[in-house]
Amino acid sequence: MIAVPETPVIKKLAAEKQIAYTNDSDLFNNNDIKKIVLDNLTDLAKTNKLSGLEKIKAIYLTSDPFSIDNDILTPTMKIKRNIAAKVYAE
């Protein structure tokens, strides 16, 4: 799953958990932050009794939202799956 969390929320989470970072990129690539976000989503999935297929297995955090400008969304706000797959292939 690719997620675009709010930067202030992630910074607050890092401060609460005393996770050091030098810039926003460091923060979004931090494995501890990713684990916390994934654990929160897993708990939410269990609470809502989602099936195994609906539960998130891995997460990639980015601060760059999907937009028409970065060519990931069409003018009608639909995701361009082929472009997104190339951008987030790793």
DOGUTOR-173593 format. One record per atom (N, C-alpha, C, O): z, y, x; atom name; residue number from 0; chain. Coordinates in pm, 1 decimal, always signed. Layout:
N
Z:Y:X:atome:num:chaine
Z:Y:X:CA:NUM:A;
...
***
This chain:
90
Z:Y:X:atome:num:chaine
+0.0:-117.3:+84.3:N:0:A;
+0.0:+0.0:+0.0:CA:0:A;
+0.0:+122.8:+88.3:C:0:A;
+67.5:+125.9:+191.2:O:0:A;
-74.3:+222.8:+49.3:N:1:A;
-76.0:+350.6:+117.6:CA:1:A;
-0.3:+448.9:+29.1:C:1:A;
-33.4:+466.6:-88.1:O:1:A;
+101.5:+512.7:+86.1:N:2:A;
+183.8:+606.1:+10.5:CA:2:A;
+182.6:+742.4:+77.5:C:2:A;
+177.6:+752.8:+200.0:O:2:A;
+187.2:+846.9:-4.4:N:3:A;
+192.5:+984.7:+44.5:CA:3:A;
+320.7:+1048.1:-9.3:C:3:A;
+317.3:+1122.0:-107.7:O:3:A;
+434.0:+1018.9:+55.7:N:4:A;
+560.5:+1075.0:+7.3:CA:4:A;
+572.3:+1223.1:+40.9:C:4:A;
+505.2:+1273.1:+131.3:O:4:A;
+657.5:+1291.7:-32.3:N:5:A;
+683.5:+1432.3:-6.2:CA:5:A;
+756.0:+1444.8:+128.0:C:5:A;
+855.2:+1375.9:+151.6:O:5:A;
+707.1:+1531.6:+214.9:N:6:A;
+765.7:+1548.4:+348.0:CA:6:A;
+913.4:+1588.3:+342.4:C:6:A;
+992.8:+1532.6:+418.3:O:6:A;
+954.7:+1683.5:+255.0:N:7:A;
+1098.0:+1717.6:+250.3:CA:7:A;
+1187.4:+1598.8:+211.3:C:7:A;
+1300.2:+1587.1:+259.2:O:7:A;
+1137.0:+1513.1:+126.0:N:8:A;
+1215.2:+1395.7:+83.9:CA:8:A;
+1232.4:+1299.8:+201.5:C:8:A;
+1341.3:+1246.5:+222.8:O:8:A;
+1126.4:+1277.9:+276.9:N:9:A;
+1133.0:+1188.7:+393.0:CA:9:A;
+1223.4:+1248.8:+500.8:C:9:A;
+1298.4:+1176.3:+566.2:O:9:A;
+1216.7:+1380.5:+519.6:N:10:A;
+1304.2:+1446.4:+617.8:CA:10:A;
+1451.2:+1433.2:+576.9:C:10:A;
+1538.1:+1411.0:+661.2:O:10:A;
+1477.8:+1446.8:+448.2:N:11:A;
+1614.6:+1432.7:+397.6:CA:11:A;
+1663.7:+1289.4:+419.1:C:11:A;
+1778.4:+1267.9:+458.4:O:11:A;
+1577.5:+1192.6:+393.6:N:12:A;
+1610.7:+1051.8:+414.9:CA:12:A;
+1642.6:+1025.5:+561.5:C:12:A;
+1738.5:+955.0:+593.1:O:12:A;
+1561.9:+1082.5:+650.9:N:13:A;
+1585.1:+1066.0:+795.2:CA:13:A;
+1717.9:+1128.3:+836.4:C:13:A;
+1789.5:+1072.8:+919.7:O:13:A;
+1750.8:+1242.6:+778.7:N:14:A;
+1878.0:+1308.0:+810.7:CA:14:A;
+1995.7:+1224.7:+761.2:C:14:A;
+2095.7:+1210.8:+831.6:O:14:A;
+1984.7:+1169.2:+641.0:N:15:A;
+2091.8:+1086.7:+584.5:CA:15:A;
+2115.7:+960.7:+668.0:C:15:A;
+2229.8:+918.4:+686.6:O:15:A;
+2007.9:+901.9:+717.6:N:16:A;
+2018.5:+777.8:+794.6:CA:16:A;
+2028.1:+802.7:+945.3:C:16:A;
+2030.8:+708.8:+1024.9:O:16:A;
+2033.1:+932.1:+983.4:N:17:A;
+2044.9:+973.1:+1123.2:CA:17:A;
+1933.0:+914.3:+1209.2:C:17:A;
+1957.2:+857.8:+1315.8:O:17:A;
+1810.9:+929.1:+1160.3:N:18:A;
+1692.4:+882.1:+1231.8:CA:18:A;
+1630.6:+1001.9:+1303.6:C:18:A;
+1593.4:+1101.1:+1240.9:O:18:A;
+1620.2:+991.0:+1435.8:N:19:A;
+1565.8:+1100.9:+1515.7:CA:19:A;
+1413.4:+1097.0:+1514.8:C:19:A;
+1352.7:+989.9:+1515.0:O:19:A;
+1352.6:+1215.3:+1513.9:N:20:A;
+1207.1:+1227.9:+1520.2:CA:20:A;
+1172.2:+1361.8:+1583.4:C:20:A;
+1251.7:+1455.7:+1579.3:O:20:A;
+1053.7:+1370.3:+1641.6:N:21:A;
+1012.7:+1494.3:+1706.8:CA:21:A;
+915.8:+1576.5:+1621.4:C:21:A;
+914.2:+1699.3:+1629.9:O:21:A;
+835.4:+1508.9:+1539.6:N:22:A;
+743.3:+1580.6:+1451.1:CA:22:A;
+719.1:+1496.5:+1325.4:C:22:A;
+767.7:+1383.9:+1314.2:O:22:A;
+644.4:+1552.4:+1232.8:N:23:A;
+619.7:+1482.5:+1105.8:CA:23:A;
+544.6:+1351.2:+1126.4:C:23:A;
+570.5:+1253.5:+1056.2:O:23:A;
+453.4:+1348.3:+1220.6:N:24:A;
+377.9:+1226.2:+1247.7:CA:24:A;
+471.4:+1114.0:+1293.1:C:24:A;
+458.5:+999.7:+1249.2:O:24:A;
+565.7:+1148.2:+1381.6:N:25:A;
+667.2:+1051.5:+1424.7:CA:25:A;
+746.0:+998.2:+1306.4:C:25:A;
+775.1:+878.9:+1297.2:O:25:A;
+779.5:+1088.3:+1217.2:N:26:A;
+860.4:+1053.1:+1101.5:CA:26:A;
+788.2:+954.7:+1009.8:C:26:A;
+847.5:+856.7:+964.7:O:26:A;
+661.0:+980.5:+982.2:N:27:A;
+585.4:+894.2:+891.5:CA:27:A;
+548.6:+760.3:+954.6:C:27:A;
+519.0:+664.5:+883.2:O:27:A;
+550.0:+752.7:+1088.0:N:28:A;
+519.3:+627.4:+1156.6:CA:28:A;
+644.0:+549.6:+1196.8:C:28:A;
+633.4:+442.2:+1256.0:O:28:A;
+761.3:+602.2:+1165.4:N:29:A;
+886.8:+538.8:+1202.8:CA:29:A;
+908.3:+410.7:+1120.6:C:29:A;
+904.4:+413.9:+997.6:O:29:A;
+930.6:+300.4:+1188.6:N:30:A;
+947.6:+171.6:+1119.5:CA:30:A;
+1072.4:+167.7:+1032.2:C:30:A;
+1072.5:+102.2:+928.0:O:30:A;
+1179.4:+237.0:+1073.1:N:31:A;
+1301.5:+240.1:+991.0:CA:31:A;
+1275.8:+310.5:+858.0:C:31:A;
+1321.5:+264.9:+753.1:O:31:A;
+1203.0:+421.0:+862.9:N:32:A;
+1169.7:+494.3:+739.8:CA:32:A;
+1082.2:+406.9:+650.0:C:32:A;
+1105.4:+398.3:+529.5:O:32:A;
+982.1:+342.4:+708.7:N:33:A;
+894.0:+254.6:+630.8:CA:33:A;
+974.2:+143.9:+563.2:C:33:A;
+951.2:+112.0:+446.5:O:33:A;
+1068.7:+85.3:+637.3:N:34:A;
+1150.3:-22.5:+582.3:CA:34:A;
+1235.9:+27.1:+466.0:C:34:A;
+1248.7:-41.4:+364.6:O:34:A;
+1294.0:+144.9:+480.2:N:35:A;
+1377.5:+200.7:+373.4:CA:35:A;
+1294.5:+225.0:+247.8:C:35:A;
+1337.2:+190.5:+137.6:O:35:A;
+1176.4:+284.2:+263.8:N:36:A;
+1088.9:+311.5:+149.1:CA:36:A;
+1044.0:+180.6:+85.1:C:36:A;
+1044.7:+167.8:-37.4:O:36:A;
+1005.2:+83.9:+166.8:N:37:A;
+961.6:-46.0:+114.4:CA:37:A;
+1075.9:-117.0:+42.1:C:37:A;
+1054.9:-176.1:-63.8:O:37:A;
+1196.4:-111.7:+98.5:N:38:A;
+1312.4:-173.0:+33.0:CA:38:A;
+1341.1:-107.2:-101.4:C:38:A;
+1373.8:-175.9:-198.2:O:38:A;
+1329.1:+25.7:-108.5:N:39:A;
+1350.0:+95.8:-235.2:CA:39:A;
+1247.0:+53.8:-339.3:C:39:A;
+1280.3:+34.8:-456.2:O:39:A;
+1122.1:+39.6:-296.5:N:40:A;
+1017.1:-3.7:-388.7:CA:40:A;
+1036.5:-149.1:-431.5:C:40:A;
+1008.0:-184.7:-545.9:O:40:A;
+1084.6:-232.4:-340.5:N:41:A;
+1112.4:-372.8:-372.8:CA:41:A;
+1225.3:-382.4:-475.3:C:41:A;
+1217.4:-460.5:-570.1:O:41:A;
+1330.4:-302.4:-455.6:N:42:A;
+1440.3:-300.4:-552.5:CA:42:A;
+1391.8:-254.5:-689.4:C:42:A;
+1432.3:-309.0:-792.1:O:42:A;
+1305.3:-154.6:-690.0:N:43:A;
+1249.9:-104.5:-815.6:CA:43:A;
+1165.1:-211.7:-883.9:C:43:A;
+1168.2:-225.2:-1006.2:O:43:A;
+1089.7:-287.3:-805.0:N:44:A;
+1007.9:-395.3:-860.1:CA:44:A;
+1096.2:-504.4:-921.5:C:44:A;
+1064.6:-557.3:-1028.0:O:44:A;
+1207.2:-538.3:-854.1:N:45:A;
+1298.6:-639.6:-907.5:CA:45:A;
+1363.8:-590.6:-1035.6:C:45:A;
+1378.7:-666.7:-1131.2:O:45:A;
+1402.7:-463.6:-1037.8:N:46:A;
+1465.5:-406.2:-1156.4:CA:46:A;
+1372.1:-412.5:-1276.7:C:46:A;
+1415.2:-437.7:-1389.2:O:46:A;
+1244.4:-389.4:-1251.3:N:47:A;
+1145.8:-390.2:-1359.3:CA:47:A;
+1080.5:-525.9:-1380.2:C:47:A;
+985.3:-539.0:-1457.1:O:47:A;
+1132.9:-627.8:-1310.5:N:48:A;
+1089.4:-766.0:-1326.5:CA:48:A;
+937.9:-783.3:-1308.1:C:48:A;
+870.5:-846.8:-1389.2:O:48:A;
+887.2:-725.3:-1200.0:N:49:A;
+745.4:-740.4:-1170.3:CA:49:A;
+719.0:-879.0:-1112.6:C:49:A;
+806.8:-939.6:-1051.3:O:49:A;
+598.8:-927.7:-1132.7:N:50:A;
+563.0:-1058.4:-1078.4:CA:50:A;
+537.8:-1045.9:-928.2:C:50:A;
+528.0:-935.0:-875.6:O:50:A;
+527.7:-1157.0:-860.9:N:51:A;
+504.6:-1158.0:-717.5:CA:51:A;
+376.9:-1086.8:-676.8:C:51:A;
+370.4:-1024.6:-570.7:O:51:A;
+275.2:-1096.3:-761.9:N:52:A;
+148.4:-1029.5:-732.3:CA:52:A;
+158.2:-878.0:-742.3:C:52:A;
+80.2:-806.3:-679.6:O:52:A;
+252.5:-829.5:-819.7:N:53:A;
+267.4:-686.2:-840.3:CA:53:A;
+360.0:-620.1:-738.4:C:53:A;
+365.0:-497.4:-729.5:O:53:A;
+432.5:-700.2:-662.0:N:54:A;
+527.3:-645.2:-565.4:CA:54:A;
+456.6:-605.0:-437.0:C:54:A;
+361.2:-669.9:-394.1:O:54:A;
+504.3:-498.2:-376.8:N:55:A;
+445.5:-444.9:-254.0:CA:55:A;
+496.6:-525.5:-135.5:C:55:A;
+616.7:-548.6:-121.7:O:55:A;
+404.7:-567.6:-50.9:N:56:A;
+440.8:-649.3:+65.5:CA:56:A;
+450.1:-566.6:+193.3:C:56:A;
+532.0:-595.6:+280.5:O:56:A;
+366.9:-464.2:+204.3:N:57:A;
+364.6:-379.1:+323.6:CA:57:A;
+330.0:-237.5:+279.8:C:57:A;
+271.8:-216.3:+173.4:O:57:A;
+366.9:-140.3:+364.2:N:58:A;
+344.4:-1.0:+328.0:CA:58:A;
+297.6:+77.9:+449.2:C:58:A;
+339.2:+52.1:+562.2:O:58:A;
+211.2:+173.5:+424.0:N:59:A;
+166.2:+268.2:+525.6:CA:59:A;
+194.6:+406.9:+470.6:C:59:A;
+147.4:+441.5:+362.3:O:59:A;
+270.9:+486.5:+543.8:N:60:A;
+304.8:+621.6:+499.8:CA:60:A;
+215.2:+722.3:+570.0:C:60:A;
+190.6:+712.7:+690.2:O:60:A;
+167.5:+818.0:+493.8:N:61:A;
+86.2:+926.0:+549.3:CA:61:A;
+126.1:+1057.5:+484.2:C:61:A;
+170.6:+1060.2:+369.5:O:61:A;
+110.1:+1165.6:+557.8:N:62:A;
+141.7:+1297.5:+501.6:CA:62:A;
+16.3:+1366.3:+449.4:C:62:A;
+24.4:+1475.4:+392.9:O:62:A;
-99.7:+1303.3:+467.8:N:63:A;
-227.3:+1360.8:+425.7:CA:63:A;
-265.0:+1306.1:+288.8:C:63:A;
-307.0:+1190.9:+278.4:O:63:A;
-251.0:+1386.6:+182.9:N:64:A;
-281.4:+1335.7:+48.9:CA:64:A;
-429.9:+1307.8:+30.0:C:64:A;
-514.8:+1367.4:+96.3:O:64:A;
-459.3:+1217.1:-60.6:N:65:A;
-598.1:+1189.0:-95.5:CA:65:A;
-655.2:+1314.9:-161.7:C:65:A;
-590.8:+1374.8:-247.9:O:65:A;
-774.4:+1354.1:-121.6:N:66:A;
-834.1:+1473.4:-181.2:CA:66:A;
-986.5:+1466.1:-171.7:C:66:A;
-1042.7:+1378.9:-105.4:O:66:A;
-1049.8:+1558.5:-238.7:N:67:A;
-1195.0:+1570.1:-231.7:CA:67:A;
-1232.9:+1621.0:-92.8:C:67:A;
-1335.7:+1581.3:-37.9:O:67:A;
-1149.7:+1709.0:-35.7:N:68:A;
-1178.4:+1768.7:+95.1:CA:68:A;
-1183.4:+1665.9:+207.3:C:68:A;
-1266.3:+1677.0:+297.6:O:68:A;
-1094.3:+1564.5:+202.5:N:69:A;
-1098.7:+1462.3:+308.3:CA:69:A;
-1187.6:+1344.2:+268.5:C:69:A;
-1186.7:+1240.1:+334.2:O:69:A;
-1264.0:+1361.3:+160.6:N:70:A;
-1368.1:+1268.6:+116.9:CA:70:A;
-1315.0:+1132.4:+71.3:C:70:A;
-1388.5:+1033.7:+71.4:O:70:A;
-1188.0:+1127.2:+32.5:N:71:A;
-1134.5:+1001.2:-18.6:CA:71:A;
-1141.2:+996.6:-171.7:C:71:A;
-1139.9:+888.9:-231.3:O:71:A;
-1148.4:+1114.3:-234.5:N:72:A;
-1161.7:+1120.5:-379.2:CA:72:A;
-1297.2:+1179.5:-418.4:C:72:A;
-1353.1:+1263.9:-348.3:O:72:A;
-1347.6:+1133.2:-531.2:N:73:A;
-1469.8:+1190.4:-586.9:CA:73:A;
-1433.1:+1318.4:-662.4:C:73:A;
-1314.7:+1343.8:-684.8:O:73:A;
-1531.2:+1399.1:-702.1:N:74:A;
-1500.6:+1519.2:-780.8:CA:74:A;
-1430.5:+1489.1:-913.4:C:74:A;
-1365.1:+1576.4:-970.5:O:74:A;
-1444.0:+1365.6:-962.1:N:75:A;
-1374.6:+1327.4:-1086.3:CA:75:A;
-1240.1:+1260.4:-1057.8:C:75:A;
-1181.3:+1197.5:-1145.8:O:75:A;
-1191.6:+1274.7:-932.1:N:76:A;
-1059.3:+1228.6:-888.5:CA:76:A;
-1045.2:+1076.2:-888.5:C:76:A;
-936.3:+1023.5:-911.2:O:76:A;
-1153.6:+1007.4:-863.6:N:77:A;
-1149.0:+862.3:-847.6:CA:77:A;
-1154.3:+831.7:-698.8:C:77:A;
-1221.6:+901.3:-622.7:O:77:A;
-1083.2:+727.7:-657.7:N:78:A;
-1078.8:+693.7:-515.4:CA:78:A;
-1210.2:+631.1:-471.3:C:78:A;
-1268.3:+548.1:-541.2:O:78:A;
-1255.4:+672.9:-353.5:N:79:A;
-1372.7:+610.9:-292.0:CA:79:A;
-1319.8:+495.9:-207.1:C:79:A;
-1279.2:+515.6:-92.5:O:79:A;
-1320.5:+377.8:-263.2:N:80:A;
-1257.9:+263.3:-197.7:CA:80:A;
-1319.0:+231.3:-61.9:C:80:A;
-1246.8:+195.7:+31.4:O:80:A;
-1449.8:+243.3:-49.6:N:81:A;
-1513.4:+211.3:+78.5:CA:81:A;
-1471.9:+311.3:+187.6:C:81:A;
-1450.4:+272.0:+302.2:O:81:A;
-1460.7:+438.4:+152.9:N:82:A;
-1418.6:+539.8:+250.8:CA:82:A;
-1270.6:+519.6:+283.7:C:82:A;
-1232.1:+523.9:+400.6:O:82:A;
-1188.4:+497.8:+182.7:N:83:A;
-1045.5:+476.2:+206.1:CA:83:A;
-1022.7:+352.4:+293.2:C:83:A;
-934.6:+352.6:+379.1:O:83:A;
-1100.7:+248.2:+271.7:N:84:A;
-1087.4:+126.7:+350.8:CA:84:A;
-1119.7:+153.7:+497.6:C:84:A;
-1055.0:+98.7:+586.8:O:84:A;
-1219.4:+238.2:+522.8:N:85:A;
-1253.2:+272.1:+661.7:CA:85:A;
-1145.6:+358.8:+726.5:C:85:A;
-1109.6:+337.6:+842.3:O:85:A;
-1094.3:+456.6:+651.2:N:86:A;
-993.6:+549.0:+705.1:CA:86:A;
-863.7:+476.7:+735.6:C:86:A;
-800.9:+503.0:+838.2:O:86:A;
-822.5:+386.0:+648.1:N:87:A;
-694.3:+318.1:+662.9:CA:87:A;
-710.9:+172.9:+705.2:C:87:A;
-624.4:+90.7:+674.9:O:87:A;
-817.5:+139.3:+773.4:N:88:A;
-846.6:+0.9:+812.5:CA:88:A;
-737.1:-59.6:+898.6:C:88:A;
-704.4:-177.2:+882.3:O:88:A;
-680.4:+16.5:+988.5:N:89:A;
-577.5:-40.6:+1076.5:CA:89:A;
-452.7:-70.7:+1000.4:C:89:A;
-355.4:-119.2:+1058.1:O:89:A;
***
